[in-house]
């Protein structure tokens, strides 16, 4: 088994909401594969990150200590687990709005009994099992837009930064067709694996390696659950994508950003001619919905 570097990023019981927001913002910017977050009975906030690259772990530790003096970082080495088996101990079904239920492949009973649309996700390091707040938030937003009739079967979608493919799978299961793009090869491989597990036709959900520059369009609906900084940077490229029917811009959902980052991201898109967004909040996270 390989050796992993474990970082426990700890805020003391005296930490403020601003301290917690800043720590989560730093992790969002520097950790693409997620982390474990827990509050101790004694009041400390602990975020645990695992890394296979010691240099990356050291860089993250240095960044947190430098940017947030109230935080401490404990570093230990652990033997890598059999993650396929470890996931089975704590993977729980995740509801996504009124329509979706995210399940692992071994949850056959839950799949047979649910009245929701099941989305089967093979837990891997790729972002998007539904347990992260922004993934669950995006599923809920897609579900809500579908319930409102804003997103409909027959539309063409783009899932930008597809990760595990979970949001593209949700769209495809609602009768949309489109594609998912990601710049990370392991994420693309995981998305392809999950597409097969959900028996989705490649014609309904194509998955490719690449960023927004590889998008072919036109689209009726675009969802991008990434990070605040790249979302701001991609605003001109997203705005330049071909318009859908009746020369109408696609409905756009942006997430992966903390609530405190929402103003800056929204401003970047308003600058490109979008109307003010609807803002959906879940805990410390936000989604921006441009559907006007």
C-alpha positions as CSV (number, residue, x, y, z in Angstrom):
1,X,0.0,0.0,0.0
2,X,1.1,3.6,-0.8
3,X,1.8,6.1,2.0
4,X,-0.6,9.0,2.2
5,X,0.1,12.4,3.9
6,X,-2.7,13.4,6.2
7,X,-3.2,17.0,7.1
8,X,-5.6,17.9,10.0
9,X,-6.3,21.6,9.6
10,X,-7.6,22.8,13.0
11,X,-9.3,26.0,14.0
12,X,-9.5,26.5,17.8
13,X,-12.8,26.6,19.7
14,X,-12.4,30.4,19.7
15,X,-12.5,30.6,15.9
16,X,-14.9,33.0,14.3
17,X,-17.3,32.5,11.3
18,X,-14.8,34.5,9.3
19,X,-12.0,32.2,10.2
20,X,-14.0,29.2,9.1
21,X,-15.0,30.8,5.8
22,X,-11.4,31.6,5.1
23,X,-10.2,28.1,5.8
24,X,-12.9,26.6,3.6
25,X,-12.1,29.1,0.8
26,X,-8.4,28.1,1.0
27,X,-9.3,24.4,0.8
28,X,-11.7,25.1,-2.1
29,X,-8.9,26.8,-4.0
30,X,-6.2,24.3,-3.3
31,X,-7.8,20.9,-2.8
32,X,-9.7,19.6,-5.9
33,X,-10.7,16.2,-4.5
34,X,-12.5,17.2,-1.3
35,X,-11.9,16.9,2.4
36,X,-13.5,15.7,5.6
37,X,-15.0,18.4,7.8
38,X,-16.1,17.9,11.4
39,X,-16.8,20.0,14.5
40,X,-15.5,18.6,17.7
41,X,-17.6,18.6,20.9
42,X,-15.0,21.0,22.4
43,X,-15.7,23.5,19.6
44,X,-12.7,23.0,17.3
45,X,-13.3,22.8,13.5
46,X,-11.2,20.2,11.9
47,X,-10.8,19.7,8.1
48,X,-8.8,16.6,7.1
49,X,-7.1,16.4,3.7
50,X,-5.2,13.4,2.2
51,X,-2.5,13.8,-0.4
52,X,-0.4,11.3,-2.3
53,X,2.2,14.0,-3.1
54,X,4.3,15.2,-0.2
55,X,5.3,18.4,-1.9
56,X,1.6,19.3,-2.4
57,X,0.8,18.6,1.2
58,X,3.7,20.8,2.3
59,X,2.6,23.6,0.0
60,X,-1.0,23.4,1.4
61,X,0.3,23.4,5.0
62,X,2.4,26.5,4.3
63,X,-0.5,28.3,2.7
64,X,-2.9,27.7,5.5
65,X,-0.4,28.6,8.3
66,X,0.7,31.8,6.4
67,X,-2.9,32.9,5.5
68,X,-4.7,31.9,8.7
69,X,-2.4,32.3,11.7
70,X,-5.2,31.1,14.1
71,X,-5.1,27.7,12.4
72,X,-2.8,24.8,13.2
73,X,-2.0,21.9,10.9
74,X,-1.1,18.5,12.1
75,X,0.7,16.3,9.6
76,X,0.9,12.5,9.8
77,X,1.6,9.6,7.4
78,X,-0.9,6.9,6.9
79,X,-1.0,3.7,4.8
80,X,-3.4,4.0,2.0
81,X,-6.6,2.1,2.5
82,X,-8.6,0.0,0.1
83,X,-10.9,2.9,-0.7
84,X,-13.4,0.8,-2.6
85,X,-14.1,-1.1,0.7
86,X,-13.7,1.9,2.9
87,X,-16.4,3.8,1.0
88,X,-18.9,1.1,1.9
89,X,-18.6,1.9,5.6
90,X,-19.8,5.4,5.3
91,X,-21.3,6.2,1.9
92,X,-24.9,7.2,2.4
93,X,-27.6,8.0,-0.2
94,X,-27.9,11.7,-1.0
95,X,-31.1,13.4,-2.0
96,X,-30.8,16.0,-4.8
97,X,-33.9,18.3,-4.7
98,X,-37.2,16.6,-5.3
99,X,-36.1,14.3,-8.2
100,X,-32.8,12.7,-7.6
101,X,-31.2,10.1,-5.2
102,X,-27.5,9.5,-5.5
103,X,-26.5,5.9,-4.7
104,X,-23.4,3.7,-4.8
105,X,-23.4,0.7,-7.1
106,X,-23.8,-1.8,-4.2
107,X,-27.0,-0.1,-2.9
108,X,-29.4,-2.3,-4.9
109,X,-32.2,-2.3,-2.3
110,X,-32.3,1.5,-2.1
111,X,-32.4,1.6,-5.9
112,X,-35.3,-0.8,-6.1
113,X,-37.3,1.0,-3.4
114,X,-36.8,4.7,-4.3
115,X,-39.4,6.7,-6.2
116,X,-36.8,9.2,-7.1
117,X,-34.5,9.1,-10.1
118,X,-31.4,7.1,-9.1
119,X,-28.0,8.3,-10.0
120,X,-25.3,5.6,-9.6
121,X,-21.9,7.0,-8.7
122,X,-18.8,4.8,-8.2
123,X,-17.0,6.6,-5.3
124,X,-13.5,7.7,-6.5
125,X,-11.3,10.7,-5.8
126,X,-13.1,12.7,-8.6
127,X,-15.2,15.5,-7.3
128,X,-18.9,14.7,-7.2
129,X,-20.4,11.9,-5.1
130,X,-23.2,14.2,-4.0
131,X,-21.8,14.5,-0.5
132,X,-20.1,17.8,-1.1
133,X,-22.5,20.7,-0.4
134,X,-22.0,22.3,-3.9
135,X,-22.8,19.0,-5.7
136,X,-26.0,18.5,-3.7
137,X,-26.8,22.2,-4.2
138,X,-26.4,21.9,-8.0
139,X,-28.6,18.7,-8.1
140,X,-31.3,20.6,-6.1
141,X,-31.0,23.6,-8.5
142,X,-31.4,21.3,-11.6
143,X,-34.3,19.6,-10.0
144,X,-36.0,22.9,-9.2
145,X,-35.4,24.3,-12.7
146,X,-36.9,21.1,-14.1
147,X,-39.9,21.4,-11.8
148,X,-40.4,25.0,-13.0
149,X,-40.2,24.0,-16.7
150,X,-37.1,26.1,-17.2
151,X,-35.0,23.0,-17.9
152,X,-36.9,20.5,-20.1
153,X,-36.5,17.2,-21.9
154,X,-35.1,17.7,-25.4
155,X,-32.8,20.6,-24.4
156,X,-29.0,20.4,-25.1
157,X,-26.7,20.8,-22.0
158,X,-23.1,21.4,-21.2
159,X,-21.7,20.1,-17.9
160,X,-18.4,22.1,-17.6
161,X,-15.9,20.6,-15.1
162,X,-18.0,17.4,-15.1
163,X,-15.9,15.6,-12.4
164,X,-17.7,12.3,-11.7
165,X,-20.3,13.2,-14.3
166,X,-23.0,13.4,-11.7
167,X,-24.7,16.6,-13.0
168,X,-24.5,15.5,-16.6
169,X,-26.1,12.2,-15.6
170,X,-28.9,14.1,-13.8
171,X,-29.6,16.1,-17.0
172,X,-29.5,13.0,-19.2
173,X,-32.0,11.2,-16.9
174,X,-34.4,14.2,-17.2
175,X,-34.4,13.7,-21.0
176,X,-31.8,16.3,-22.0
177,X,-28.8,15.4,-24.2
178,X,-25.3,17.0,-24.2
179,X,-21.8,16.7,-23.1
180,X,-19.4,16.9,-20.1
181,X,-16.0,18.4,-20.2
182,X,-13.2,18.2,-17.7
183,X,-9.5,19.0,-17.8
184,X,-8.6,16.1,-15.4
185,X,-8.2,12.7,-17.1
186,X,-9.0,10.6,-14.0
187,X,-12.3,12.6,-13.7
188,X,-13.1,11.9,-17.3
189,X,-12.4,8.2,-16.8
190,X,-14.7,8.2,-13.7
191,X,-17.4,10.0,-15.6
192,X,-17.3,7.4,-18.3
193,X,-17.5,4.6,-15.8
194,X,-20.5,6.2,-14.1
195,X,-22.2,6.8,-17.5
196,X,-21.9,3.0,-18.1
197,X,-23.2,2.2,-14.6
198,X,-26.3,4.3,-15.3
199,X,-26.9,2.8,-18.7
200,X,-26.8,6.3,-20.4
201,X,-26.3,6.3,-24.1
202,X,-23.1,8.1,-25.2
203,X,-25.2,10.0,-27.7
204,X,-27.2,11.5,-24.7
205,X,-24.1,12.3,-22.6
206,X,-20.8,12.6,-24.4
207,X,-17.8,12.9,-22.1
208,X,-14.5,14.5,-23.3
209,X,-11.2,15.8,-22.0
210,X,-11.0,19.6,-22.3
211,X,-12.1,22.9,-21.0
212,X,-14.6,25.5,-22.2
213,X,-12.5,26.0,-25.4
214,X,-13.5,22.5,-26.4
215,X,-17.3,23.2,-26.1
216,X,-19.1,22.7,-29.3
217,X,-22.5,24.2,-28.6
218,X,-25.1,25.5,-29.1
219,X,-26.6,24.8,-25.7
220,X,-29.9,25.5,-23.9
221,X,-28.5,24.8,-20.4
222,X,-25.0,25.1,-19.0
223,X,-23.9,24.0,-15.5
224,X,-20.4,24.6,-14.1
225,X,-19.6,23.5,-10.6
226,X,-16.0,24.4,-10.4
227,X,-14.3,27.2,-8.3
228,X,-14.8,30.9,-8.0
229,X,-11.6,32.0,-9.6
230,X,-11.8,29.9,-12.8
231,X,-15.5,30.8,-13.1
232,X,-14.6,34.5,-13.2
233,X,-11.8,33.8,-15.7
234,X,-14.1,31.8,-18.0
235,X,-16.9,34.4,-18.1
236,X,-15.9,35.8,-21.6
237,X,-15.5,32.3,-23.0
238,X,-18.8,31.0,-21.6
239,X,-20.6,34.2,-22.8
240,X,-19.2,33.7,-26.3
241,X,-20.7,30.2,-26.7
242,X,-23.3,29.9,-29.5
243,X,-26.8,30.9,-28.4
244,X,-29.6,28.4,-28.3
245,X,-33.0,28.5,-30.2
246,X,-34.5,31.9,-30.8
247,X,-31.1,33.5,-30.3
248,X,-31.5,33.0,-26.6
249,X,-28.6,32.6,-24.2
250,X,-28.5,29.3,-22.4
251,X,-29.8,29.0,-18.8
252,X,-26.6,29.1,-16.8
253,X,-25.9,27.7,-13.3
254,X,-22.6,28.4,-11.6
255,X,-21.5,26.9,-8.3
256,X,-18.4,25.7,-6.4
257,X,-18.2,29.1,-4.7
258,X,-18.6,30.3,-1.2
259,X,-21.4,32.8,-0.5
260,X,-18.9,35.5,0.1
261,X,-17.4,34.9,-3.4
262,X,-20.8,35.1,-5.2
263,X,-20.8,38.9,-5.7
264,X,-17.5,38.9,-7.6
265,X,-18.5,35.9,-9.8
266,X,-21.9,37.4,-10.6
267,X,-20.2,40.8,-11.5
268,X,-18.0,39.0,-14.0
269,X,-21.0,37.7,-15.9
270,X,-23.0,40.8,-15.6
271,X,-20.1,42.5,-17.3
272,X,-20.6,40.0,-20.2
273,X,-24.2,41.1,-20.6
274,X,-26.0,38.6,-18.3
275,X,-28.9,39.9,-16.2
276,X,-28.7,39.7,-12.4
277,X,-28.6,36.1,-11.2
278,X,-30.9,34.3,-8.8
279,X,-28.8,33.2,-5.8
280,X,-29.4,29.9,-4.1
281,X,-27.7,29.4,-0.7
282,X,-26.9,26.1,1.0
283,X,-24.9,26.5,4.2
284,X,-21.8,28.5,3.3
285,X,-22.1,27.8,-0.4
286,X,-23.9,29.5,-3.2
287,X,-25.2,28.8,-6.7
288,X,-25.9,31.5,-9.2
289,X,-28.7,30.9,-11.7
290,X,-28.8,33.1,-14.8
291,X,-32.2,32.4,-16.4
292,X,-33.5,35.9,-17.1
